[in-house]
Amino acid sequence: MTLIHEQQVERTLDTLVARFSGASGATVEAWVFDDEKSRRQAEAKLASMGVTAKFRSAYKPLLHFLLEEADLENLSALHVVYPVHKACPKNRFLLEAYPLAGLVGETRLTFEAGTEDAFYAVTLTTKNGGPQTHKVFAPNRLHTDFIGETLLSPTGWLSLDGGTGERLETDYEILFTSAVEAVAAHDWGTKEPYFEELNVAVTLPAEDRRLAVGEEVVSLREALHEDFYFSLLEVFQKKSGRPIGDRGLQPGQIIPEIREGETISVRVETRPLRISDAVAEPQRLTSAVSPVSVAQIRRELASIEGVAFEARSRSGRSVEARYRAGADKSVMISGGQHANETTGIVGALRAAQTLSSRPGAHFVISPLENPDGYQVHWRLRADNPLHMHHAARYTALGDDLEYRSGKELFEKAIRVEAERVSGAKLHVNLHGYPSHEWTRPLSGYVPRTFAMWTVPKGFFLIMRHHAEWTAQAEIVIDRVSRHLAAIPGLVAYNAEQIRLFETHAGETGFRIINGFPCLISIDDRHTVPLTLITEYPDETIYGPAFIQGHTAQMETVLAAYDAIQTIEEPAPAPEPAV
C-alpha cells in the first residue's frame, strides 16, 4: 500500500459558528454543502448568541428552498424563472430544479428561461391567498478543472448584513480538490495499469434525503462519489494521452468509499485487489428483491443444460457462460457488463431458464461479464445501499470491457467465445442506468460525456445494427416493444418518467415506439449484426421495483428471441464484377 494523500478538514458550519459567535446583532447568510439538520443546528447555536443566521444549501438551491421554506401542499400555482449562464448548457439550472415537477402534485407548475445568470425568480400562488415572489440565489463559480476544462460549478457563498457577499470555499470543495490534486501530482509511471486499487476513503457528516418521487434521493455523499470517480478517470485519461471519456483506459480499479461520519476527512492510498466474494442468502429468481450473490448466479447457470465455458478477470475471478445448442436460430444473452446494473443479471438467468425448457432452444448466456465490478458493488452497498455506485461500472483494469482490445482480453474473452460457438445474429445485452438523478456538483453539475443519462426516462431500448440489417432491426424493436407494452403498468411507468425528463431536461431525442423510447442506429463496431441493448433505470432499486426491473429484462430477451426466429436474413451482397 502507498499513501497518496490524507487530510482532515474543519467543518465549514463549525468555522462559521466560531467566527460569528461574538457578533451579536449581526445577520449572516451562507450557502454550504450540508444537510438540513446540520444547517438548522448551526443556525440555532448562533441564534442563542444573538446572531441571525440562515444557512442554505449550495447544492440544488431552488429545490432545497422550496422543500425547506415553502408549503408545497398549499400551492395552486408555481412559476419559476430560472437562470441562464453562457458558460453552461441553457437548461443547466432547470435540471438543478429536478425533480420538482414530481413533487408538486396538482399544482400548476411552469418554467421560463430568465435573463439573470445567478438567481431564480419564484412566484408562489397559494390556494387561499395571492402570489408571493422570491429571489433564490444559486451560487456558482467559473473555474478551470483538473484537465484544463472551464466549468461553472456550484460553490459556497457568504453574505453579511444583507450584502452581496463573496465566494466561500467550503469543506466539501476543499476535501475534493485537495485529494484529486494529490492524485494528479503523484508519479504513477508510464505503464497502464498504474495500480491495483486506488482507494479514496471519505467520511462526511451528511444525511441522505429521500424524496417522494420514484427512487429519488438527494445525497451529498453519493454526489461526491460520482465526482471523485469520474474526475479521477479523467485525470488518468489526460495522463495517458487519451480523449476525455475514453472507455479503453486501464488505470486500475478506482474506488471512492464515501461514508457518513462525524468528521470531514479523506485518505487516498493504493491497495491490492480484493479477491473475496460477498455471501448472501439465496433468493427465488422470480421474486428476487435485490441483487443475487455470485454463488447463486453460478448455481442458476449450472442448472441450464449445455456446454460450459469460462474466462478469467484481472483478479482471477471466473466469468462463466453456457451454450445450449438447438434447432432454433441462436441468440446471445449477456448481463453485468456494467456491474452496478443488476436487474439484467437476474433477467438474463430467468430468460435462459425459460428458454431451456423449450424444444430446439438455441442460445448462449453469460449473465455476469464483470465479476470484479460486481463485488465492488456489493462492497459499496453495505454502507450506501441507495447510491448508484459507478465505481462498480468498469472492470478491475478500470476499463469498459466492450472497448477492450489486444492480446489479454480477460473478461471480454467470454463474449468472443460466445460469438464463435453460437454464430448468433442477435445479441441481447442487458443494461441499466441510474434510477434517480446523477450529478457531479463540483465539476459543472451535469456528468461530463454522460449528459443523456442524468435523469431517468423510463425503460428504453437501443438497437445497433449493420447497414444491411436495417429492416430486421426495425422489426425486432417493434415486436419487442409491443410485447413489453402488454406488461401491466410498464408503459405508464415510462410515461411518468418521460414527463419528468421533458419538463426538466427537454426532449428525449428518442423515437417512442409502442410507448418505449428507442434509439436505432447503424453501427458496425459489433461483429454480431443485431445488438439489442436494454436500459432499465435500476441503479439502485429493491423490492417490487427490482422485481419489475428483472421481469422486464427477462421479457425483453424472450420477445427478442421469438422475433429473430421468424425474420429472414438479408440477402448477401453480390460479388463485385471482375
C-alpha positions in Angstrom: 0.0 0.0 0.0 1.1 3.5 -0.8 -0.4 6.6 0.9 -1.0 9.3 -1.6 -2.9 11.9 0.5 -4.5 12.3 3.9 -6.4 15.2 5.3 -9.0 16.2 7.9 -10.9 19.4 7.0 -12.5 21.7 9.5 -16.2 21.8 9.1 -17.5 25.0 7.4 -20.5 25.2 9.7 -18.3 25.0 12.8 -16.0 27.6 11.3 -18.9 30.0 10.7 -20.3 29.4 14.2 -17.0 30.1 15.8 -16.3 33.2 13.6 -19.7 34.9 14.4 -20.3 33.8 17.9 -19.3 37.2 19.3 -21.2 39.2 16.6 -24.5 39.7 18.5 -27.0 41.6 16.3 -25.3 40.6 13.0 -27.1 38.9 10.1 -25.3 36.0 8.5 -26.4 34.2 5.3 -24.3 31.3 3.9 -24.7 28.6 1.3 -22.9 25.4 2.2 -22.8 21.7 1.3 -24.6 20.3 4.3 -27.8 18.5 5.1 -30.8 20.4 6.5 -30.5 19.1 10.1 -26.9 20.2 10.4 -27.6 23.6 9.0 -30.5 24.2 11.4 -28.4 23.2 14.3 -25.7 25.7 13.4 -28.4 28.4 13.0 -29.7 27.6 16.5 -26.3 27.9 18.0 -25.8 31.4 16.6 -29.3 32.4 17.5 -28.6 31.6 21.1 -25.7 34.1 20.9 -27.9 36.9 19.3 -26.8 36.3 15.7 -29.5 35.9 13.0 -28.2 33.2 10.7 -29.6 31.5 7.6 -27.6 28.6 6.2 -28.9 27.4 2.8 -27.9 24.5 0.5 -25.3 25.3 -2.2 -26.4 22.0 -3.8 -29.7 22.3 -5.7 -30.6 25.6 -4.0 -34.0 26.1 -5.6 -35.2 22.6 -4.7 -34.0 23.0 -1.1 -35.6 26.4 -0.8 -39.0 25.0 -1.9 -38.6 21.9 0.4 -37.5 23.9 3.4 -39.1 27.4 3.1 -42.3 26.9 1.1 -45.5 25.0 1.8 -45.8 23.0 -1.5 -49.0 21.3 -0.4 -50.8 24.7 -0.1 -49.9 25.9 -3.6 -52.2 26.3 -6.6 -49.5 27.6 -8.9 -45.7 27.8 -9.0 -43.9 29.7 -11.7 -40.1 29.5 -11.9 -37.8 31.8 -14.0 -34.5 30.0 -14.0 -31.0 31.4 -14.6 -29.2 31.0 -17.9 -25.4 31.3 -17.9 -23.3 31.5 -21.1 -20.7 29.1 -19.6 -23.1 26.1 -19.3 -26.0 24.4 -21.2 -29.1 26.6 -21.3 -31.1 24.0 -19.3 -28.5 23.5 -16.6 -30.4 25.4 -13.9 -33.7 23.8 -15.0 -32.0 20.4 -14.4 -31.0 21.6 -10.9 -34.6 22.0 -10.1 -35.3 18.3 -10.7 -37.5 16.5 -9.6 -39.7 19.5 -8.7 -42.3 18.5 -11.3 -42.9 15.3 -9.5 -43.2 16.9 -6.0 -45.9 19.5 -6.6 -48.9 17.2 -7.3 -51.8 19.1 -8.9 -50.1 22.4 -8.5 -49.8 24.2 -11.9 -46.0 24.4 -12.5 -44.4 26.5 -15.2 -40.8 27.2 -16.1 -39.3 30.1 -18.0 -35.8 30.8 -19.1 -34.6 34.1 -17.5 -32.1 36.8 -18.2 -30.1 36.6 -14.9 -27.3 34.2 -14.5 -27.3 33.6 -10.7 -30.9 33.9 -9.4 -34.1 32.0 -9.7 -37.3 34.2 -9.6 -40.1 32.1 -8.0 -43.7 33.1 -7.8 -45.8 31.1 -5.3 -49.6 31.3 -5.5 -51.3 29.7 -2.5 -54.7 28.1 -2.6 -56.3 30.7 -0.4 -54.1 33.7 -1.0 -52.3 35.9 -3.5 -49.0 35.4 -5.3 -45.6 35.8 -3.5 -42.4 36.4 -5.3 -39.0 35.3 -4.1 -35.4 35.5 -5.5 -33.4 32.4 -4.9 -29.6 32.7 -5.2 -27.7 29.9 -6.9 -24.0 30.5 -6.1 -21.6 29.2 -8.7 -18.0 29.8 -9.7 -16.3 29.8 -13.1 -13.1 27.7 -12.8 -10.6 25.6 -14.7 -10.7 22.0 -13.6 -8.0 19.3 -13.3 -8.0 18.6 -17.1 -8.0 22.2 -18.2 -11.7 22.5 -19.0 -13.6 25.6 -18.0 -16.7 24.8 -15.9 -19.4 26.6 -14.0 -19.9 24.7 -10.7 -22.0 25.2 -7.5 -20.0 26.7 -4.7 -20.3 28.0 -1.2 -21.2 31.7 -0.5 -21.2 34.1 2.5 -23.2 37.3 2.8 -23.2 39.6 5.9 -25.9 42.0 6.9 -27.7 41.8 3.5 -24.7 42.5 1.3 -24.0 40.7 -2.0 -21.3 38.6 -0.4 -18.5 36.6 -1.8 -17.5 33.0 -2.6 -16.9 30.8 0.5 -14.7 27.8 -0.2 -16.4 25.1 1.7 -15.1 21.9 3.4 -16.8 19.8 0.7 -14.9 21.6 -2.0 -11.5 21.7 -0.2 -11.7 18.0 0.5 -12.4 17.1 -3.1 -9.9 19.5 -4.7 -7.0 18.6 -2.4 -7.5 14.8 -3.0 -7.8 15.0 -6.8 -4.8 17.4 -7.0 -2.7 15.0 -4.9 -3.6 12.1 -7.3 -2.8 14.2 -10.3 0.6 15.3 -8.9 1.7 11.8 -7.9 4.2 9.9 -10.1 2.3 6.9 -11.5 4.9 5.8 -14.0 4.1 5.4 -17.7 2.5 1.9 -18.0 -1.1 1.0 -17.5 -2.5 -0.2 -15.2 -0.9 2.2 -12.7 -2.2 0.4 -9.6 -4.4 -2.5 -8.5 -6.9 -0.5 -6.4 -6.9 3.3 -5.8 -9.0 3.8 -2.7 -10.5 7.1 -1.7 -11.9 6.8 1.8 -14.0 9.7 2.9 -16.1 10.5 6.0 -18.8 13.2 5.6 -21.4 14.2 8.2 -24.3 14.4 5.7 -27.6 12.5 5.8 -29.3 11.5 2.6 -32.8 12.8 1.9 -35.4 10.6 0.3 -37.9 12.4 -1.9 -41.5 11.4 -2.7 -40.7 10.8 -6.3 -39.8 7.3 -7.5 -36.3 6.4 -6.3 -35.1 10.0 -5.9 -32.5 10.7 -3.2 -30.7 13.9 -2.5 -27.3 12.8 -1.4 -24.1 14.8 -1.0 -22.2 11.6 -0.3 -23.4 10.0 -3.5 -22.6 13.1 -5.5 -19.1 13.2 -4.0 -18.6 9.5 -5.0 -19.6 10.3 -8.6 -17.4 13.4 -8.8 -14.3 11.6 -7.3 -14.7 8.6 -9.6 -15.2 10.3 -12.9 -12.7 13.2 -12.1 -10.0 10.6 -11.4 -10.8 8.7 -14.5 -10.4 12.0 -16.4 -7.1 12.7 -14.7 -5.7 9.4 -15.9 -7.3 9.8 -19.3 -5.3 13.0 -19.7 -2.2 11.5 -18.3 -2.4 8.6 -20.8 -3.0 11.0 -23.7 -6.4 9.5 -24.4 -9.5 11.6 -25.2 -11.7 12.5 -22.2 -14.4 9.8 -21.8 -12.2 7.1 -23.5 -13.5 3.8 -22.2 -10.4 1.8 -23.1 -8.3 3.4 -20.4 -6.9 0.9 -17.9 -5.7 2.8 -14.8 -6.7 0.1 -12.4 -9.7 -0.1 -10.0 -10.7 3.3 -8.6 -13.0 3.0 -5.6 -14.3 6.1 -3.7 -15.8 4.9 -0.4 -17.9 7.8 1.0 -19.2 7.0 4.5 -21.3 9.1 6.9 -19.2 10.1 9.9 -18.6 12.8 12.4 -15.5 14.3 10.8 -14.7 15.5 7.3 -11.7 13.6 6.2 -10.1 11.9 3.2 -7.4 9.2 2.8 -6.2 8.2 -0.7 -4.0 5.1 -1.0 -3.2 2.3 -3.3 -4.3 -1.2 -2.2 -4.1 -4.8 -3.5 -7.1 -6.1 -5.3 -9.7 -7.8 -3.2 -10.5 -11.4 -4.3 -13.2 -12.5 -1.8 -16.9 -12.7 -2.9 -19.8 -11.4 -0.9 -22.0 -14.0 0.7 -25.8 -13.8 0.8 -28.9 -16.0 1.3 -30.3 -17.4 -2.0 -33.5 -16.0 -3.4 -36.0 -17.3 -5.8 -35.1 -15.7 -9.0 -38.7 -14.9 -10.0 -39.2 -12.9 -6.8 -35.7 -11.7 -6.1 -35.9 -8.3 -4.4 -32.2 -7.4 -4.5 -29.1 -8.4 -6.4 -28.2 -12.1 -6.0 -24.9 -13.5 -4.9 -22.2 -14.8 -7.3 -22.6 -18.2 -5.7 -26.3 -18.2 -6.6 -25.5 -16.9 -10.2 -23.2 -19.9 -10.7 -25.8 -22.4 -9.4 -28.5 -21.0 -11.5 -26.3 -21.0 -14.6 -25.3 -24.6 -13.9 -28.9 -25.7 -13.9 -29.1 -24.8 -17.6 -28.2 -27.7 -19.8 -25.4 -27.0 -22.2 -21.7 -26.7 -22.7 -19.9 -24.7 -20.1 -17.0 -22.4 -20.8 -15.3 -19.5 -19.0 -12.8 -16.7 -19.0 -10.9 -15.0 -16.1 -11.0 -11.5 -14.8 -7.9 -9.5 -13.8 -8.4 -10.6 -10.2 -8.7 -14.2 -11.3 -12.5 -14.5 -10.8 -14.3 -16.8 -13.2 -16.6 -15.4 -15.9 -18.9 -18.3 -16.7 -21.1 -19.0 -19.7 -23.4 -21.8 -21.1 -24.0 -22.7 -24.7 -27.2 -24.6 -25.4 -27.3 -25.9 -29.0 -30.6 -26.4 -30.7 -32.5 -26.2 -33.9 -33.7 -22.6 -33.5 -31.7 -19.6 -34.7 -29.2 -18.8 -32.0 -29.2 -15.8 -29.7 -26.5 -14.3 -27.4 -27.7 -13.2 -24.0 -25.4 -11.2 -21.6 -25.7 -9.2 -18.5 -23.5 -7.5 -15.9 -21.1 -5.7 -18.4 -21.6 -2.7 -16.1 -21.8 -4.5 -12.8 -23.9 -1.9 -10.9 -26.7 -2.5 -13.4 -28.1 -5.6 -11.7 -31.6 -6.3 -13.0 -30.1 -7.6 -16.2 -28.2 -10.3 -14.4 -31.3 -11.8 -12.9 -33.4 -11.2 -16.1 -30.8 -13.0 -18.2 -30.9 -16.0 -16.0 -34.7 -16.1 -15.8 -34.9 -15.8 -19.6 -32.3 -18.6 -20.2 -34.0 -20.9 -17.8 -37.4 -20.3 -19.5 -35.8 -20.9 -22.9 -34.1 -24.1 -21.8 -37.4 -25.8 -21.3 -38.3 -25.3 -25.0 -37.5 -28.0 -27.6 -35.0 -26.7 -30.1 -33.8 -23.7 -27.9 -30.5 -22.3 -29.1 -28.7 -19.7 -27.2 -25.6 -18.8 -25.2 -25.7 -16.9 -21.9 -23.1 -15.1 -19.9 -25.1 -13.4 -17.1 -22.2 -11.7 -15.2 -19.5 -10.4 -17.5 -17.8 -8.2 -14.9 -17.4 -10.1 -11.6 -14.8 -7.8 -10.2 -17.0 -4.8 -10.6 -19.9 -6.8 -9.1 -18.0 -7.4 -5.9 -17.3 -3.6 -5.7 -21.0 -3.0 -6.0 -21.7 -5.4 -3.1 -18.9 -3.8 -1.0 -20.2 -0.2 -1.6 -23.9 -1.1 -1.0 -23.0 -2.2 2.6 -22.6 1.5 3.6 -24.8 3.2 1.0 -27.5 0.8 -0.4 -29.4 3.6 -2.3 -26.4 5.0 -4.2 -25.7 4.3 -7.9 -22.0 3.4 -7.3 -20.4 4.0 -10.7 -17.1 2.8 -9.3 -18.6 -0.7 -9.9 -19.3 0.1 -13.5 -16.0 -0.9 -15.0 -13.6 -3.8 -14.5 -10.6 -4.2 -12.2 -8.5 -2.9 -15.0 -10.6 0.3 -15.0 -12.0 -0.1 -18.5 -15.3 -0.9 -20.1 -14.8 -4.5 -21.2 -16.6 -3.9 -24.5 -13.9 -1.5 -25.6 -11.0 -3.8 -24.7 -8.6 -4.9 -27.4 -5.2 -6.5 -27.6 -4.0 -10.0 -26.6 -5.1 -10.0 -22.9 -8.9 -9.9 -23.2 -9.7 -11.3 -19.7 -13.5 -10.9 -19.3 -14.1 -9.9 -22.9 -12.9 -13.4 -24.0 -16.2 -14.8 -22.8 -18.1 -12.6 -25.4 -15.7 -13.5 -28.2 -16.1 -17.2 -27.5 -19.9 -16.8 -27.2 -20.0 -15.3 -30.7 -17.8 -18.1 -32.1 -19.6 -21.1 -30.7 -23.1 -19.7 -31.3 -22.8 -18.0 -34.6 -25.7 -15.8 -33.3 -27.0 -12.9 -35.4 -28.7 -11.3 -32.4 -27.0 -10.3 -29.2 -29.4 -9.1 -26.3 -27.1 -7.2 -24.0 -29.0 -6.3 -20.8 -28.1 -3.0 -19.1 -29.4 -0.4 -16.7 -28.8 3.2 -15.7 -29.4 5.5 -12.7 -32.9 5.2 -11.2 -32.5 8.7 -9.8 -30.7 11.9 -10.7 -27.0 11.6 -11.4 -24.9 14.7 -10.8 -21.3 15.9 -10.4 -21.8 19.1 -8.5 -18.1 20.2 -8.3 -17.4 19.6 -12.0 -20.2 21.5 -13.7 -23.1 19.6 -12.2 -24.1 17.6 -15.3 -22.0 14.4 -15.7 -19.4 15.1 -18.5 -19.8 12.7 -21.5 -22.9 11.2 -19.8 -25.4 14.1 -20.0 -28.1 12.0 -21.6 -28.2 9.8 -18.5 -28.5 12.4 -15.8 -32.2 11.8 -15.0 -34.4 8.7 -15.7 -36.6 8.4 -18.8 -38.1 5.0 -18.4 -37.2 1.6 -19.8 -35.8 2.2 -23.2 -34.2 0.2 -26.0 -31.1 0.7 -28.1 -30.7 -1.2 -31.4 -27.3 -1.1 -33.1 -27.2 -2.9 -36.4 -25.2 -3.4 -39.6 -26.4 -1.4 -42.5 -27.9 -4.3 -44.4 -29.9 -5.4 -41.3 -31.9 -2.1 -41.1 -35.3 -3.7 -41.9 -34.7 -6.6 -39.5 -33.7 -4.2 -36.7 -36.9 -2.3 -37.1 -39.0 -5.5 -36.9 -37.2 -6.7 -33.8 -37.7 -3.4 -32.0 -41.4 -3.2 -33.0 -42.1 -6.8 -31.8 -40.2 -6.4 -28.6 -41.8 -3.1 -27.6 -45.3 -4.5 -28.5 -44.6 -7.4 -26.2 -43.3 -5.2 -23.4 -46.3 -2.8 -23.7 -48.6 -5.7 -22.6 -46.8 -5.8 -19.2 -49.2 -4.1 -16.8 -48.0 -0.7 -15.7 -44.8 -0.6 -17.7 -46.0 2.0 -20.3 -47.4 4.2 -17.6 -44.1 3.9 -15.7 -42.3 5.1 -18.8 -44.8 7.9 -19.4 -44.3 9.4 -15.9 -40.5 9.3 -16.1 -40.6 10.8 -19.6 -42.9 13.6 -18.4 -40.4 14.5 -15.6 -37.5 14.2 -18.0 -39.0 16.5 -20.6 -40.1 19.1 -18.0 -36.5 19.4 -16.6 -34.3 18.3 -19.5 -36.2 18.9 -22.7 -36.9 16.4 -25.5 -35.5 12.9 -25.0 -34.2 12.7 -28.6 -35.6 9.2 -28.9 -38.3 7.7 -31.0 -41.3 6.5 -29.0 -42.3 3.1 -30.3 -45.3 1.4 -28.7 -44.7 3.5 -25.5 -41.0 2.9 -25.3 -38.1 5.3 -26.0 -35.9 3.7 -28.7 -32.6 4.6 -30.3 -31.9 2.8 -33.5 -28.6 3.3 -35.4 -26.2 1.8 -37.9 -23.1 0.6 -36.0 -20.5 -1.8 -37.5 -18.4 -2.0 -34.3 -20.0 -5.3 -33.3 -19.4 -8.4 -35.3 -22.9 -9.7 -34.5 -25.2 -7.8 -36.9 -28.0 -7.0 -34.4 -27.3 -5.8 -30.9 -30.3 -5.0 -28.7 -29.3 -3.1 -25.6 -31.8 -2.6 -22.8 -31.6 0.3 -20.4 -33.7 -0.1 -17.3 -33.4 2.5 -14.5 -32.1 0.1 -11.9 -29.3 1.9 -10.0 -30.1 1.1 -7.2 -33.6 -0.4 -6.6 -35.1 -3.0 -4.3 -38.3 -4.8 -3.5 -41.2 -4.7 -6.0 -39.2 -2.2 -8.2 -36.4 -4.7 -8.5 -38.8 -7.5 -9.4 -40.4 -5.3 -12.1 -37.0 -4.5 -13.5 -35.7 -8.0 -13.9 -39.1 -9.2 -15.2 -38.9 -6.5 -17.9 -35.4 -7.6 -18.7 -36.5 -11.3 -19.0 -39.5 -10.4 -21.2 -37.2 -8.4 -23.5 -35.0 -11.4 -24.0 -37.9 -13.8 -24.7 -39.6 -11.4 -27.1 -36.3 -10.7 -29.0 -35.6 -14.5 -29.2 -39.1 -15.1 -30.6 -38.8 -12.2 -33.1 -35.5 -13.4 -34.6 -36.9 -16.8 -35.2 -39.3 -15.5 -37.9 -37.1 -12.9 -39.5 -35.3 -13.6 -42.8 -31.7 -12.6 -43.0 -30.8 -10.1 -45.6 -29.6 -11.4 -49.0 -25.8 -11.5 -49.3 -24.3 -8.6 -51.2 -23.5 -9.5 -54.9 -19.9 -10.3 -55.7 -18.1 -7.5 -57.4 -17.8 -7.8 -61.1 -14.4 -8.9 -62.3 
